[in-house]
């Protein structure tokens, strides 16, 4: 299992770019950038998830699972976030919460 550092960049109204870094020589070494993934949370994207019957919690779970599986597929290994996952998910939460308030 790989240790991964997620580094969210400046969030935009419709998406967030997240740098994915790993530690090829252990956690005490300098991290190296492996990729950047884009989390898209525009109203259209969230509405598509709502059409599947997902509520706010379901959408948040979807985004976290989607991020995990995307990074896993690209790294070809399971991973755990040593930092940055909660910050990334908090940014997504802040951008989609208004789409669920009536």
C-alpha positions in Angstrom: 0.0 0.0 0.0 1.4 3.4 -1.0 1.4 6.5 1.2 0.0 9.4 -0.8 -0.1 13.1 -0.2 -3.0 15.0 -1.8 -2.3 18.7 -2.4 -5.5 20.6 -3.5 -4.8 23.6 -5.7 -6.9 26.7 -5.8 -10.6 25.7 -6.1 -12.7 27.0 -8.9 -16.5 27.3 -9.0 -16.9 24.1 -11.0 -13.8 22.0 -10.2 -10.8 21.4 -8.1 -7.4 20.2 -9.4 -5.6 17.9 -6.9 -1.9 17.0 -7.1 -1.1 13.5 -6.1 2.3 12.9 -4.6 4.0 9.8 -3.3 7.1 9.0 -1.4 9.4 6.7 -3.4 12.0 6.5 -0.6 9.7 6.5 2.4 7.8 9.1 4.3 11.0 10.9 5.3 12.0 11.6 1.7 10.9 14.4 -0.6 7.5 13.6 -2.2 7.3 13.4 -6.0 4.4 14.4 -8.0 2.7 11.5 -9.7 -0.3 13.2 -11.3 -3.0 15.8 -11.1 -6.6 14.8 -11.0 -9.6 17.1 -11.5 -12.6 16.7 -9.3 -15.6 18.2 -11.1 -18.5 19.4 -9.0 -20.4 21.7 -11.3 -24.2 21.9 -10.8 -24.6 19.6 -13.9 -22.3 17.0 -12.4 -24.0 17.0 -9.0 -27.5 17.0 -10.7 -26.4 13.8 -12.5 -25.6 12.2 -9.2 -28.9 13.4 -7.7 -30.7 11.7 -10.6 -29.2 8.4 -9.4 -31.0 9.0 -6.1 -28.0 10.2 -4.1 -28.4 12.6 -1.2 -25.7 14.9 0.1 -23.9 12.2 2.1 -24.2 9.8 -0.9 -22.7 12.4 -3.2 -19.8 13.0 -0.8 -19.2 9.3 -0.5 -19.3 9.0 -4.3 -16.6 11.7 -4.7 -14.3 10.1 -2.1 -14.7 6.6 -3.7 -14.3 8.1 -7.2 -11.0 9.8 -6.1 -9.7 6.7 -4.4 -10.5 4.4 -7.3 -9.1 6.8 -9.9 -5.8 7.2 -8.1 -5.7 3.5 -7.4 -6.2 2.7 -11.1 -3.4 5.0 -12.1 -0.9 3.9 -9.5 -1.9 0.2 -9.8 -1.8 -0.1 -6.1 -3.9 0.5 -3.0 -3.1 3.7 -1.2 -3.7 5.7 1.9 -3.6 9.5 2.3 -1.1 10.7 4.8 -2.4 14.2 4.4 -4.7 16.3 2.2 -7.8 14.0 1.8 -9.9 15.8 4.4 -8.9 19.2 3.0 -9.8 18.0 -0.5 -13.2 16.7 0.6 -13.9 19.8 2.6 -13.4 21.9 -0.5 -15.9 19.7 -2.4 -18.3 19.8 0.5 -18.2 23.6 0.6 -18.9 23.9 -3.2 -21.8 21.4 -3.3 -23.7 22.0 0.0 -25.8 24.8 -1.5 -27.1 22.4 -4.2 -28.8 20.4 -1.5 -30.4 23.2 0.6 -34.1 23.8 -0.2 
